[in-house]
């Protein structure tokens, strides 16, 4: 059974930083794409950042230069370092694993990030 467990969300002031982490279990980790998505109430879930098995990365334009995604295949973890946070970054963030073997996308339970003074 595949499990993705996120941690690291919380409340931070504008301009501050947070680091989200996601631990994966139940699946071979290293060859799969890992990503972070976010979804505000009433809106579609959107891509924040993705990192492939070969460590290639893709970022949403809204977070380029502020967020950094990384992965540690030895620990089956993916992280999202978020700097210069803005109030508009406030929402629930979801960890995602895309299995190239099955074509299935797995999701974590989500973690709330709130940027407010």
N, C-alpha and C positions, 0 to 999 in steps of 0.2 A: 504494500500500500504506500503510495507516494504521499509524503507530507512536506509542506512548506510552512515554516514557522517564522514569522517576522517579529522583530523587536526594534526598539529605538525611537519610536514616535514620541510625540509630546508637544509641549507648549514652548515656544521660543519667541523672542522679540524680533521685530523686523531688523534685517541685517545680521541676524545670528546664524548659527550652524546647528545641524543635526546629522546624525549618522544612522541610517537604517541598515539593519542586517537581516538576512534570511538564511535559515539553515534547511537544507534539503535532506530527505531520507527516503529510502525505499526505491531508489532508481539510480542508475549509473549517471553521475553528474557531469563528468568532464566534457562529454561530447554534445551536450545539449545547450540550447540558447537560454540564457537567463535574462530576465528583464524586470523592470519596475514600471508599473502603470498607476494611474490615479483616476479617481472618479468623484466628481462633485455631485451633490444631490440634484437630480433632474437632468444630468448630463451624461453623455456617453463616456465610457472608460477610455482614457487616452494613454498613449505611450509616453513614458518619461525618458527611459533609457534602456538599451539592450546591449548585452555583451555575448558574443558568440563563443563557441568552444575554442576558436582560434584567437580569442581576445579582441576581435574587431568590435568596435562600439558604434552605436547610433544614439543620438540625443534629439529630443524635441527642441525646436528652435527656442522655445521659451525658457529652457534651462541650460542651454549651451554656455559654457564659461563659468557656470555657477555650480553645477552638479557633476559628480564623477562617479561612474559605476566601476566596480572591480569585482573580481572573483578569486576565490582560493579553492582550487580543486582538491587540495589535500584535506581541507576541512568541509568540503561540500557547502560552501557559503558564498553568497553574493552580497555586496554592500553598496549602498548609495550614500556618498558624502554630499551633503547639501549645504552650500555656503551662500551667503548674501540672500537669505530667505526673504520673501516678500509676502504680504498678506494674501495675495492671489495664489500662493502655493498651498494655502490651507485646504486640505481635503483628506480623504482616506487613500493611502498608498498600498498597492498590492504587489507582492512578489509573484513572478510567473516563471514557469519552466516549460519550454516547448521541446517535446520529444521528437527528434527527427525519425526515430524508429517507428513510432506509432502515429505520428501526425497529431497527437493530442496535446493540448495545453492545460497545464495544471496551475491552480491558484492557491495563494495563501489566504489567510482569513482577513487580512487588511490591518493596517495600523494608522491611527489618526495623527496627522501633523497639523498643528495650529500655530499660525504666525500672527501674533497680535501683541500690541503694547498694553 
